[in-house]
């Protein structure tokens, strides 16, 4: 049995779904032919996680009774004497737990490769790992800000300001805490002068402020918040049985000339102008189960005309823009290099011959290293010969974008479209 233990936070009143619960705790809501809680427990058992702590409050007796027939899990029940928030009772019991602890909210559907998250905890030695993913409802999600290495810098809690510019890395509601830091966590948490402590919005920011720097881990599977009537209804109509296959087809997107207008070298966020059809096109790819990786040459960094930080700001603005229209990009892969020297202000460390500047395939390989990918149905969409050649080297189907064209043309070996939405509609029709 996996020695890592699990804590399910299931003590809330379920106020968002009170019209459905009818006096039941939220985790016992029906999902197809099961309950949210039983689906979580099935997920833990599939991953050989069989010691589960249940932190309960409202409806605790109903949950305990419901679980009497489950003998495939070892339960330990912790019932709060009065409402203490999603982390209050958990913090008080940490000293009684002697293994690393996975903590999940009780209203989540889980089907993701959790072993990778456990491995990252062990390999990094971090105090905690927080699962993150891009979301098409970024505006009502808490956002996890990280550095380029995945270390968590801060939590941006909702509601968000209208001028928010940040990467789309939303809190998925799943954590792993390192047992070696339980004492420090308890001491830092004790300084929270409040009777109720929220796990996501109180405890995690407080740990960061207290010097416990966690790491973000990218969700490669499915984690769904079922805590609203709309999300529960949508999930019930669209859900399918887990198959432990986290591979998806990938769309590799070039950036300049495909996503944003190409004014030559784009060196500042003020000149980053996205085409109107892009949110709809990317949203269609999201809905049809594609991962989306932007793979872009940015030699302006090597030339000293901009910085990787400014490039990240552009992508952050794009993330927010897309999320407001129910779309998201999974990741950006950037080549900052250029082989030629002689530019005023150039950055010597980036003036190299690399394997990531297209038509080399290093950026695409980085994406494949990060995401399990179904290559047979993966495509590359770009606007130059460099994109076409990179696609050929990876045996990918290629679609060319020519924003200056008046019409699209699918008669040749390479389909050509005047916009991204046309290319996406062709791709989806071609595959179906």
C-alpha positions, 0 to 999 in steps of 0.5 A: 500500500502507498504510504502517502495518506489522503485527507478529504475536506468535506465539512462545508454546508454546500451553500452553492448547491443547497437546492440540490442537497436537500439536507445532505452533505455536498460530497454525497451528491449523485454523479451518474450512478455514484456519489462525488465522495465514492468517485474520489475513493475509487480514484484513491484505491486505483492509485493504491492510496487506502488510508483516508482521513475525512474532515467532516462537519455538516452532515458528518453522521450521514457520511459515516453511515454512507461509508459503512459498506466500504471495506477497501479503504481505511478511514479515520474520521475527524469531526469538527466541534464547530465550524472551523473553515476548510483547514482549521481541523486539519491543522489541529490534527497534523501532529497525529499524521506520520506520512506525507498527506494529499489534501483534496476538497470534497466536491472534486471529481479526480482523474489525473496521474497523481503519482507524478505529483507525489514524485515531485514532492519527493524529488524536490523536497518542497514543503508542499505541492499545489496542483494547477491547471489552465481554466476557461473560468479563470475570472472566478478562480484563485490563480497561482503565480510561479517563477520560471521553475515552478516555485509558487510566488503568490496566490491571487485570490478572486475576485480579480481586478479588471486589469489583471495580467497573469498566466492562467494557472488556476488552483485545482484544489489538490495539495500534497504536504511534506510530513517533514514540515508538519511542525512548521506548518502548524506553527505558521498556521497558529499565527492566523488570528481567526477562528475559521481558516480556509485552506486555499485562501488563508493557509497557503498564502500564510505558508508562503509569507512564512517562508515555506515555498511550495511548488506548482504541479501541472494537472495532466488529467481531469480535476472538476469542481462539481460544487455548483448546479451548472457544473454538476449538470454539465459533468453528468451529461459529459462524463465518461469512465476513467481509463488512465490514459492521459494522452491527448492530441496536440495542436502546435501553434506558431504565434506571430502572424497566427495568434497576433498581428506581426508588425515585424519584431514584437518587443513590448506588450503595447504592440501585442495585438491579438486577431479577433478570431483567435479566442473562438478558434482556441475555444473550439480546440479546447472543447474538442479535447486538444492540448494547445502549445504555442511554439514561437521563435523570439530572437528579439530577446537575443537582440536585446530589444525585449526580455523574457519577462516582457514576453511572459507579460504578453502571454499573460495578457493573452491568457486573460483575454482568452479566459474571458471568452472561455478558452485557454492555451496549455503552455508556451514554449519560447526560443530566445536565441539567434545565431547571428551577432552584431546587433547593438545591445545584443545578449551574448548568452542568447547569441548561439546556434540552438536546437529550439529555433524553428525549423529545429524541433526543440520547442516541439520536443519540449512540449512532448516532454511535458505533455503525454501526446497522441501524435497521430492526431496532432497538427502544426499550424503556422505561417512560415516555411520554418513552421512547415519544416519543423512539422515535416521533421516531426511527421506532423500534418501542417496547416499554413496561415496567410493573414494577407490572403483573401480566400482559403485554399485546400487544393494543394499539399498544404492547406492554406487559410486566411485565419485561424478559425478557418484552419481549426474548422477544417482540421476538425472537419477533416478528423471527423 
